[in-house]
Amino acid sequence: MTQFSLTLRRPSLCSATIVWCCLAVLLAGGNTARAAVLYSNDDPSNFMAAASRPATVANGNVEIEAADDFLFTQPTRIDGATFTGLLPSGAALSSVNNVAVEIYRVFPNDSGIFDSRVPTRTNSPSDNALVGRDSANAGELTFTSAFFGAGNFTINNSVLNGINPSPNQTTGGEGPVTGERVQFTLTFPGGITLPADHYFFKPEVGLTSGQFYWLSANRPYAGVGAANPDLQAWIRNTSLDPDWLRIGTDIVGGTTPPTFNMAFSLSGAIVPEPTSALLLAIGAAAVLARCIVLRRAS
């Protein structure tokens, strides 16, 4: 009987090193972003309802913008968002004809010189938005909506028309409003990629009739995406633009003014720095070059 023998040869150090380096590069390149909850405070309260709507020529409504802050500590892509507000009692979801979102940095970024028409611009949104998405523009934003809970819901206080420059900014608010809570779920095709920074999120909802209000949420908020300090919500209208007022401190006022966060959440991905994958690739190339030199010399 003829006997065969098989000899297994141990791979060289160069070969093994190249294999491991290539695997590391592939893994680093494949994990280009990690799915993440970026901010999560879409838990509406009954403390404040702040109008936030686009300007509409047909019914003479001026634009009203309400904004609340979040923090990114590393480059991040926003793929989606939610926010919760109030529709007029009996309104159908089909009455929503437009949803838009803008992201602002903190003043004095993207801003002119402070004009002293409001008590302060410290920790306010900037004059101009950094980026915006609008459902009216194809490929920018898509949304769905659903009623949140059942029946009418009454909010203790509201801000709609009482948005005035100094010295008439403190109105106390415009009192309770009642309507049906609705949550919007947004998708941003292609995402919104932002560097690490402190930002404000501003949604607007257009209706065929009636008024949309954005609802307040837990404050202070200390979850993912929270800033320290957690800044309060701000608001402005076309007449006040480019300035902003603090909804609680400036408009509601009082001996101990209330402060508000607004109900929203953000989801997306942390965008990794390219440095690690690049260094691994450079290292693998260097090892390969060294092995070629050694093989030729042997």
FENVEN-V38511 format. One line per field, one symbol per residue. ss: DSSP state (~ for helix, > for strand, _ for the rest). psi: psi as a letter, one per 40 degrees, with the letter a starting at -180 (. if undefined). burial: b if it has 16 or more other C-alpha atoms within 10 Angstrom, else e. A space follows every 50 residues. Layout:
ss=???
psi=???
burial=???
This chain:
ss=____________~~~~~~~~~~~~~~~~~~__>>>>>>>>________>> >_>__>____>__>>>>>>>>>___>>>>>>>>>>>>>____~~~>>>>> >>>>>>__________________>_____>>>>_______>>>>>>___ __>>>__>>_________________>>>>>>>>>>>>>>>>>>__>>>> >>>>>>>_____>>>>>________________>>>>_______>>~~~~ ~~________>>_>>>>>>>>___~~~~~~~~~~~~~~~~~~~~~~~_
psi=hhiiihhhhhiiddddddddddddddddddfeihhihdigfggiifdhhh ihiihhddeehihhhiiiiihheihihhdiiiihahiiheiideehehhi hihiahheifiaihefeidiehfiiidiidiiiheehhedhiiiiiihai aihhhdiihcdggiiiefdheeieaiihahhhhhhihgheihhiihihii hhiihhidiahhhhiiahhiheaheiihihiiiiiiadddheiiihdddd ddaidgiiiiiihiiiibihhiieddddddddddddddddddddddd.
burial=eeeeeeeeeeeeebeebbeebbebbeebeeeebeebbbbbbbebbebbbb bbbbbeeeeeeebbbbbbbbbbeeebbbbbbbbbbbbbeebeeeebebbb bbbbbbbbeebeeeeebbbbbebbbbbbbeeebbbeeeebbbbebebbee eebbbbbbbbebbbbeeebbebbbeebbbbbbbbbbbbeebbbbeeebbb bbbbbbbeeebbbbbbbbeebeebbbbeebbbbbbbbeebebbbbbbbbb bbbeeeebbbbbbbbbbbbbbbeeeebeebbebbeebbeebeeeeeee
